Amino acid sequence: MKKINFKIKNAKLAFVILIILSFIILLIYYNFILSKSLAKNNFTNQMIEISDSNENAIFSIQKILLYSSANAIDNSKDQSLSDVSICQYSDLAIYIDNSNSSSELTDENTVKNLYIDNIVMSSKLDKGAKILNYKNPLNFAKFVDIEMPINNRIDFNIVNTNQQNESNDYEKPTFFTDCSNPINLGYLNKDILTNYSISNDSSTLSFNGKVLKESNISLDDINYSLNFTIHIVNNLNKKFSYNMKLDVNLDDNNGGIYNGYSYKTKTTIGQEYNFFSESM
């Protein structure tokens, strides 16, 4: 067998080529193996930090009050109830608990900004025009016409002092920095039934939940689900969010809203009602 000998004419050039090849191999290794491993470890560490920060929630949903009724709007010119529009409405009061981490008020458990977005409303049948927006707490349990929020988002004015409270316009979304008042919202399903006229043998028309039964509107058809996200920024500029999903059943064993109105309290116990910390 003939022995083959390699003879390098330019050792310096060969050394430079070897360095370049080594650099290329290291670069390939970093891009395809090491960087992915580092990114995975970094992501894992971030998830662990976020999980740790959510063990003791700063904010949580304490309870939800829900009042539901209905109304009949007479559109006839002579007020003869010959052209009536039927609507259903609910008022929500969502209470926030900020005492989980501390019984004292601090920059951590007080609110700097609050807004609601990602609003989605659905029911079994697509009857009426559904609206969810802020509602003046002075009008709780009263029928008030409301409009859709601009850009499907509700921004709250934060009240920080007693002086601000005295001069505040509660027709606009309002929330106290110390979480001492609830988030007040109104749900309205307008024009579930239009051009409705009372029959000749009926002399009255109810202007509450009973009108739904009188006009043969099935509660199962208009039971609804609300989905929206509540965002909080505290006075340390840390961000928190809670994805609310609320299924509203207007019926119960006693007739529910058919009796005129329904008033329910939803107690909230468990970590599923904690606001998720978006900051580390």
SEPA-496572 format. One line per 5 residues: number of its first residue (from 1); for each residue x, y, z of N, C-alpha, C, O. Coordinates in steps of 0.1 Angstrom, whole numbers. Atoms other than C-alpha are relative to their C-alpha. Example, Ala and Ser with C-alpha at 12.3 -4.5 7.8 and 13.67 -1.06 7.14 Angstrom:
SEPA-496572
1> 9:-12:0:123:-45:78:9:12:0:19:12:7 | -9:-11:0:137:-11:71:-8:11:8:-3:22:9
//
This chain:
SEPA-496572
1> 8:-12:0:0:0:0:9:12:0:18:13:8 | -8:-12:1:14:33:-10:-4:10:11:-15:13:13 | 2:-10:-11:18:58:19:-1:14:-6:7:18:-14 | 2:-13:6:4:92:12:3:10:11:-1:9:23 | -5:-10:-9:20:122:28:-6:14:-4:-5:18:-16
6> 6:-13:3:2:156:31:11:10:4:17:9:15 | -10:-11:-3:25:186:29:-7:13:-1:-11:17:-12 | 6:-13:0:12:220:39:10:10:-4:21:12:2 | -10:-10:5:29:247:19:-1:13:8:10:19:10 | 1:-12:-7:15:276:38:-7:-2:14:-19:-2:15
11> 5:3:-13:11:268:75:-9:11:6:-19:9:13 | 7:-11:-5:-1:303:84:-14:1:-6:-24:3:2 | 13:0:6:-29:302:59:-9:-11:5:-21:-9:7 | 7:11:-5:-40:268:71:-5:2:14:-16:-1:17 | 4:-3:-14:-41:280:107:-12:10:0:-21:8:8
16> 11:-10:1:-64:310:97:-12:-7:-5:-23:-5:1 | 12:8:5:-87:286:78:-6:-8:11:-18:-9:12 | 5:9:-11:-89:263:108:-7:9:10:-17:4:16 | 7:-8:-10:-98:292:131:-14:4:-6:-24:4:2 | 12:-4:6:-125:304:106:-10:-12:1:-22:-10:4
21> 9:12:0:-140:268:104:-5:-2:14:-16:-6:16 | 4:2:-14:-140:265:142:-10:10:4:-20:7:11 | 9:-10:-3:-158:298:145:-14:-3:-6:-24:-1:0 | 12:4:7:-184:287:119:-7:-11:7:-19:-11:9 | 6:12:-7:-190:254:138:-6:5:13:-17:1:17
26> 5:-5:-13:-194:273:171:-12:8:-2:-22:7:6 | 11:-8:3:-218:297:155:-12:-8:-3:-24:-5:2 | 11:9:3:-239:269:141:-5:-7:12:-17:-8:14 | 4:7:-12:-239:251:174:-8:10:9:-18:6:16 | 7:-10:-8:-250:283:192:-14:3:-5:-24:3:3
31> 13:-3:6:-278:291:168:-10:-11:1:-22:-9:3 | 9:11:2:-293:256:165:-1:-8:13:-11:-16:14 | 1:8:-12:-286:241:199:0:8:13:-9:8:21 | -2:-7:-13:-273:263:227:-10:11:2:-15:13:13 | 9:-11:-2:-295:294:220:-14:-5:3:-21:1:11
36> 14:5:-4:-327:272:221:0:-5:14:-10:-3:21 | 0:5:-14:-316:256:253:0:12:10:-7:12:20 | 0:-12:-8:-309:291:268:-13:6:1:-18:11:11 | 13:-6:1:-342:304:256:-10:-8:8:-19:-2:15 | 9:8:-8:-360:275:271:2:1:15:-8:2:22
41> -3:-2:-14:-343:279:304:-5:14:5:-10:15:16 | 4:-13:-4:-350:316:304:-15:1:1:-21:7:10 | 15:0:-1:-387:310:296:-5:-7:12:-15:-3:19 | 4:7:-12:-389:284:323:2:8:13:-7:8:22 | -2:-9:-11:-374:308:348:-10:11:1:-15:14:12
46> 10:-10:0:-398:335:338:-14:-5:5:-20:1:13 | 13:6:-4:-428:312:342:0:-3:15:-10:-2:22 | -1:2:-14:-415:302:377:-2:13:8:-8:13:18 | 2:-13:-7:-412:338:387:-14:5:0:-19:10:10 | 14:-4:1:-447:346:374:-9:-8:9:-17:-3:16
51> 8:9:-8:-461:316:392:2:4:15:-8:4:23 | -3:-4:-14:-444:326:425:-7:13:3:-12:15:14 | 6:-13:-3:-457:362:422:-15:-1:1:-21:8:6 | 15:1:-1:-493:349:418:-5:-9:11:-17:-11:13 | 4:8:-11:-492:326:448:-8:8:10:-18:4:16
56> 7:-9:-10:-502:355:471:-5:12:-9:2:22:-10 | 5:-10:9:-525:376:448:-2:13:7:-6:14:19 | 2:-13:-5:-526:413:453:-15:4:-1:-20:10:8 | 14:-4:3:-561:417:438:-8:-13:-3:-2:-22:-9 | 9:11:3:-590:392:436:-14:4:0:-18:15:5
61> 14:-3:0:-627:391:429:-6:-4:13:-5:-16:17 | 5:3:-14:-644:393:463:-15:-6:-1:-18:-16:5 | 14:4:2:-681:390:452:-6:7:-12:-1:18:-16 | 7:-6:11:-705:398:424:-15:1:3:-21:-9:6 | 15:-2:-2:-740:413:428:-6:1:-14:-1:8:-22
66> 7:0:13:-764:407:399:-15:2:2:-22:-6:7 | 14:-2:0:-798:423:395:-5:0:-14:1:6:-23 | 5:1:13:-818:414:365:-15:3:-1:-23:-1:8 | 14:-3:2:-852:427:352:-2:2:-15:7:-1:-23 | 3:-3:14:-868:438:320:-9:13:-1:-13:18:9
71> 8:-12:2:-887:468:305:-7:0:-13:-2:-7:-23 | 7:-2:12:-912:477:279:0:15:-4:-4:23:4 | -1:-13:5:-907:508:258:-11:3:-10:-12:-4:-21 | 11:-3:9:-938:523:242:4:10:-10:7:21:-7 | -4:-9:11:-930:537:208:-12:6:-8:-10:13:-17
76> 12:-5:7:-966:544:198:-2:15:3:1:20:14 | 1:-14:-1:-973:581:192:-11:4:10:-9:14:17 | 11:-4:-9:-1005:581:213:1:-8:13:-9:-8:21 | -2:8:-13:-990:559:241:-11:-10:2:-16:-12:13 | 11:10:0:-1016:532:233:6:-14:2:-2:-23:2
81> -6:13:-2:-991:504:238:-2:-9:-12:-2:-22:-11 | 2:7:12:-996:494:202:13:-3:-7:13:-11:-17 | -14:2:6:-959:495:193:10:0:11:16:11:15 | -9:2:-12:-938:482:222:12:-7:-3:12:-17:-11 | -13:7:1:-902:472:223:4:-6:14:3:1:24
86> -3:7:-12:-892:446:249:15:-1:1:22:-5:-8 | -14:1:-3:-857:447:265:3:-7:13:-6:-6:22 | -4:6:-13:-839:428:293:13:7:4:22:9:-4 | -12:-7:-5:-813:444:315:5:-7:13:-3:-12:21 | -6:4:-12:-789:434:343:10:10:5:17:16:-3
91> -10:-9:-6:-768:455:367:10:-9:8:6:-17:16 | -11:8:-7:-735:441:380:8:9:9:12:20:5 | -9:-7:-9:-715:452:410:11:-10:3:9:-20:10 | -12:10:-2:-680:435:410:9:6:11:15:17:8 | -9:-5:-11:-661:439:443:14:-6:-1:15:-18:-3
96> -14:4:1:-623:438:443:5:0:14:4:9:22 | -7:2:-13:-604:425:474:15:3:-2:21:-4:-10 | -15:-4:1:-570:442:478:7:-2:14:17:3:16 | -6:2:-14:-563:429:514:7:-13:1:11:-16:12 | -6:13:-1:-548:396:505:15:1:4:20:-7:12
101> -14:-1:-3:-512:408:507:3:9:12:13:7:19 | -1:-9:-11:-517:435:533:-13:7:4:-21:10:-5 | 12:-7:-5:-544:450:555:1:15:-1:-9:22:0 | -3:-14:1:-528:484:551:0:4:-15:3:-4:-24 | -1:-5:14:-530:506:519:14:3:-3:20:11:4
106> -13:-3:5:-498:506:500:0:3:-15:-10:2:-21 | 0:-2:15:-486:515:465:-2:-14:-7:-6:-13:-19 | 2:13:7:-488:477:458:-14:-3:-1:-18:-9:-12 | 14:5:1:-525:472:466:-10:11:-2:-22:10:1 | 9:-11:4:-539:505:454:1:2:-15:11:-2:-21
111> 2:0:14:-551:512:419:4:13:-6:-1:24:-2 | -4:-12:7:-535:537:395:-9:1:-13:-13:12:-17 | 7:1:12:-553:526:363:-9:-12:0:-5:-23:6 | 9:12:1:-583:503:356:-8:1:-13:-13:12:-16 | 8:0:12:-599:494:323:-5:-14:-3:0:-24:1
116> 6:13:4:-621:466:308:0:-1:-16:-3:9:-22 | 1:2:15:-617:452:272:-3:-15:-3:-7:-22:6 | 3:14:5:-622:420:252:-14:-4:4:-16:-15:9 | 14:3:-4:-659:422:258:-7:-8:-11:-7:-5:-23 | 8:9:9:-679:394:243:-13:-5:7:-12:-9:18
121> 13:3:-6:-716:387:249:-7:-10:-10:-7:-9:-22 | 6:10:8:-735:356:237:-12:-6:7:-13:-6:19 | 12:6:-5:-769:339:241:-3:-12:-9:2:-13:-20 | 4:12:8:-786:307:228:-5:5:-13:-1:-1:-23 | 5:-5:13:-805:327:202:4:14:-1:5:22:9
126> -5:-14:3:-793:359:186:-12:10:-1:-16:14:-11 | 11:-9:-1:-822:380:198:4:13:6:11:13:17 | -3:-13:-6:-818:417:204:14:5:-3:21:-1:-10 | -13:-6:1:-788:440:205:6:1:14:1:9:22 | -6:1:-13:-765:433:234:10:11:2:18:14:-7
131> -9:-10:-4:-746:460:252:5:-2:14:-2:-6:23 | -6:0:-14:-722:461:282:8:12:1:17:15:-7 | -7:-12:-2:-709:493:296:-1:4:15:-8:-2:23 | 1:-6:-13:-704:513:328:-14:5:3:-20:10:-6 | 13:-5:-4:-735:522:347:1:8:14:7:2:23
136> 0:-7:-12:-739:549:373:-6:-8:12:-17:-12:11 | 6:8:-11:-743:532:407:-12:5:6:-20:-2:12 | 13:-6:-5:-771:556:416:-12:-6:-8:-23:-4:-3 | 11:5:8:-791:539:389:-1:-15:1:-7:-22:-7 | 0:15:-1:-785:503:401:-14:-4:3:-22:2:11
141> 14:6:-1:-817:482:398:-10:9:-7:-22:7:-4 | 9:-9:8:-832:509:375:2:-2:-14:14:-4:-18 | -2:1:14:-838:507:338:6:14:-5:0:24:-3 | -6:-11:6:-814:531:320:5:-4:-13:12:-14:-14 | -5:3:13:-806:531:283:15:3:0:20:13:5
146> -15:-2:1:-768:526:277:4:-3:-14:-3:-8:-22 | -6:2:13:-746:526:247:13:-8:0:18:-10:11 | -12:8:1:-717:505:235:12:9:3:12:20:-1 | -12:-8:-2:-683:517:248:8:2:-13:8:-7:-21 | -8:-3:12:-660:533:223:12:-10:-1:18:-13:9
151> -10:10:2:-636:507:208:-1:-12:9:9:-19:12 | 3:12:-8:-652:480:230:9:0:13:13:-10:17 | -9:-1:-12:-632:493:260:-6:10:9:-10:21:5 | 5:-9:-10:-642:509:293:11:5:9:17:-3:16 | -11:-5:-8:-616:532:309:-6:7:12:-15:16:11
156> 5:-6:-12:-622:542:345:8:12:5:20:11:5 | -7:-11:-7:-614:575:362:3:-5:15:-6:-10:21 | -4:4:-13:-595:567:394:-1:12:10:6:22:8 | 1:-10:-10:-605:587:425:10:-3:11:9:-14:17 | -11:3:-10:-576:591:449:-3:8:14:3:4:24
161> 2:-8:-12:-589:617:475:-15:3:2:-23:1:-7 | 14:-4:-3:-621:628:492:-4:12:-8:-16:13:-11 | 3:-12:8:-619:661:474:-4:-4:-14:-13:1:-20 | 4:5:14:-619:643:440:-13:-7:0:-21:-6:-9 | 13:7:-1:-648:622:452:-12:9:0:-22:7:-7
166> 11:-9:-1:-669:652:460:-3:7:-13:-14:11:-16 | 1:-7:12:-663:668:426:-2:-10:-12:-2:-5:-24 | 0:10:10:-665:635:406:-13:-1:-7:-24:0:-1 | 12:2:8:-690:630:378:-2:-15:-1:5:-22:-9 | 2:14:0:-704:595:384:-8:-6:-12:-11:-18:-12
171> 5:4:13:-720:594:350:11:-6:-8:8:-14:-18 | -12:6:6:-685:585:339:6:-11:8:5:-11:20 | -6:11:-7:-667:553:348:9:4:11:18:12:9 | -7:-5:-12:-654:557:383:4:-12:9:-4:-21:11 | -5:11:-10:-633:535:407:9:7:10:17:16:6
176> -9:-5:-11:-616:543:440:13:-7:0:14:-19:-1 | -13:5:0:-579:538:443:2:-11:11:10:-20:10 | -1:10:-11:-584:518:476:-10:-12:-2:-11:-20:7 | 9:11:4:-609:494:459:-13:-1:10:-18:-11:12 | 11:0:-10:-637:505:484:-13:1:-7:-24:-1:0
181> 12:1:7:-663:507:457:0:-11:-11:11:-14:-15 | 0:11:10:-674:480:432:2:6:-14:0:18:-17 | 0:-4:14:-669:481:394:-15:-2:-4:-20:-13:-3 | 15:0:3:-705:490:383:-1:-1:-15:3:8:-23 | 3:2:14:-716:477:349:-15:-3:-2:-22:-8:6
186> 13:3:5:-748:475:330:-1:-8:-12:7:-5:-22 | 2:8:13:-759:448:305:-14:3:-5:-23:3:3 | 13:-3:6:-787:456:282:-2:-8:-13:7:-7:-22 | 3:6:13:-803:435:255:-13:7:-5:-24:4:-1 | 11:-8:5:-824:459:235:-8:-7:-12:-2:-15:-19
191> 8:4:11:-852:451:211:-1:-15:-2:1:-20:-13 | 2:15:1:-856:414:219:-12:-3:-8:-13:-12:-16 | 12:1:7:-891:419:206:-5:14:-3:-5:22:5 | 4:-14:4:-903:449:186:-14:-1:-6:-19:-12:-10 | 14:-1:5:-937:461:174:-10:-9:7:-19:-14:1
196> 9:8:-8:-953:442:202:-12:9:4:-10:20:8 | 12:-7:-4:-989:452:210:-8:-9:10:-9:-21:8 | 8:8:-10:-1010:442:240:-13:-4:-7:-19:3:-15 | 12:5:6:-1040:421:232:-12:8:5:-11:15:15 | 12:-7:-3:-1075:434:233:-6:-3:14:-12:5:21
201> 5:4:-13:-1083:415:265:9:3:11:7:-1:22 | -9:-4:-11:-1054:429:284:1:15:1:2:22:-9 | 1:-15:-2:-1056:463:299:13:6:5:15:18:5 | -13:-5:-6:-1021:465:314:12:-7:-6:10:-18:-12 | -13:6:5:-985:458:305:10:2:11:12:13:16
206> -10:-1:-11:-958:451:331:13:6:-6:17:4:-17 | -12:-7:4:-927:473:330:11:-6:9:19:2:14 | -10:7:-7:-905:447:347:2:-14:-6:-2:-16:-18 | -3:13:6:-894:411:342:-13:-8:-4:-12:-17:-13 | 13:7:4:-931:399:340:-3:2:-15:-10:-6:-20
211> 3:-3:13:-933:415:306:6:-11:-10:0:-13:-21 | -6:11:8:-911:387:292:-9:-12:-1:-11:-18:-11 | 10:11:0:-937:361:302:-12:4:-7:-18:-4:-15 | 12:-4:6:-965:382:290:1:1:-15:-9:-1:-23 | -3:0:14:-949:385:256:6:-13:-6:11:-13:-17
216> -4:14:5:-940:348:254:15:-1:-4:18:-8:-13 | -14:1:3:-902:354:254:6:-11:10:5:-10:22 | -6:11:-7:-884:322:265:13:5:7:22:11:1 | -12:-3:-8:-858:328:293:12:-8:-5:23:-3:-5 | -10:8:5:-838:300:279:7:6:-12:19:4:-15
221> -5:-6:12:-834:319:247:9:12:2:18:15:-5 | -7:-12:-3:-821:350:263:10:0:12:17:9:15 | -11:2:-10:-799:336:291:13:3:-7:15:-1:-19 | -12:-5:7:-765:350:283:13:-3:8:13:-6:20 | -14:1:-5:-727:347:289:7:13:-2:6:19:-13
226> -9:-12:2:-704:377:295:14:-5:2:18:-12:11 | -14:2:0:-667:375:288:7:13:-2:4:20:-11 | -8:-12:2:-643:404:294:12:-1:9:12:-9:18 | -13:0:-8:-609:412:309:1:13:8:-1:24:2 | -2:-11:-8:-604:435:338:15:2:2:22:-7:6
231> -14:-3:-1:-570:452:338:2:10:11:-5:20:12 | -4:-10:-11:-554:469:369:15:3:-1:23:-6:-3 | -14:-4:-1:-522:488:371:1:7:14:-7:16:17 | 0:-5:-13:-512:495:407:10:12:0:15:16:-10 | -8:-12:-1:-492:525:420:15:-3:0:24:6:2
236> -14:3:3:-459:506:415:1:-3:-15:12:-8:-19 | 1:2:14:-469:504:378:1:-15:-4:5:-19:-15 | 1:14:3:-473:466:380:-14:-3:-6:-24:3:-1 | 13:3:7:-500:451:358:-6:-13:4:1:-23:7 | 8:12:-4:-527:426:367:-12:-1:-9:-17:9:-14
241> 11:2:8:-555:411:348:-9:-12:5:-3:-21:11 | 9:11:-3:-586:389:353:-9:-2:-11:-16:7:-15 | 10:3:11:-606:372:326:-13:-5:6:-14:-16:11 | 13:3:-6:-642:373:337:-8:-8:-10:-9:-5:-21 | 10:8:7:-666:346:325:-12:-2:9:-11:-8:19
246> 12:0:-8:-701:350:338:-12:-5:-8:-16:1:-17 | 12:6:6:-730:327:328:-12:5:8:-13:1:20 | 12:-5:-7:-763:344:337:-12:-8:-4:-17:-8:-15 | 13:7:2:-794:323:342:-11:8:6:-12:10:18 | 11:-9:-5:-825:344:344:-11:-8:6:-21:-2:11
251> 11:9:-5:-846:314:354:5:-6:13:17:-7:16 | -3:9:-12:-848:294:387:-13:-7:3:-23:-6:-4 | 11:8:-4:-872:271:405:-13:8:3:-24:3:2 | 11:-9:-4:-894:300:416:-5:9:-11:-13:18:-9 | 4:-8:12:-897:315:381:9:11:-4:9:16:-15
256> -11:-9:4:-867:338:382:-6:14:-4:-14:20:3 | 3:-14:5:-871:371:363:-15:1:-4:-20:12:-4 | 15:0:3:-907:361:353:-8:6:11:-19:11:9 | 7:-6:-11:-916:373:388:1:15:1:-5:21:10 | -2:-15:0:-905:408:381:15:4:-1:19:12:-9
261> -14:-2:0:-868:407:389:7:-11:7:1:-20:13 | -8:10:-7:-840:385:401:12:7:6:19:15:-1 | -12:-6:-7:-813:395:426:8:-12:6:4:-20:14 | -9:11:-4:-783:372:431:13:5:5:18:15:0 | -14:-3:-5:-750:373:450:9:-12:-3:6:-24:1
266> -9:11:3:-721:352:437:12:2:8:20:11:7 | -12:-1:-8:-695:345:463:12:-7:-8:10:-16:-16 | -12:4:7:-660:339:450:11:-5:9:18:4:15 | -10:5:-9:-637:316:468:9:-9:-9:5:-17:-16 | -9:8:8:-605:301:453:9:8:-8:7:19:-12
271> -10:-7:8:-574:310:433:-5:3:-14:1:12:-20 | 5:-3:13:-594:310:401:-6:14:-1:-8:19:-12 | 5:-13:-1:-607:344:412:11:11:2:8:23:4 | -11:-10:-2:-573:360:416:4:7:-13:3:1:-24 | -6:-7:11:-559:386:393:13:-5:-3:21:-8:6
276> -13:6:4:-530:373:373:10:12:-1:8:22:-8 | -10:-10:1:-498:393:377:7:-1:-13:13:-12:-16 | -7:0:13:-483:403:344:14:5:1:22:5:-9 | -13:-5:-2:-452:418:359:8:-9:9:3:-16:18 | -9:8:-8:-422:402:375:9:9:8:18:4:16
//
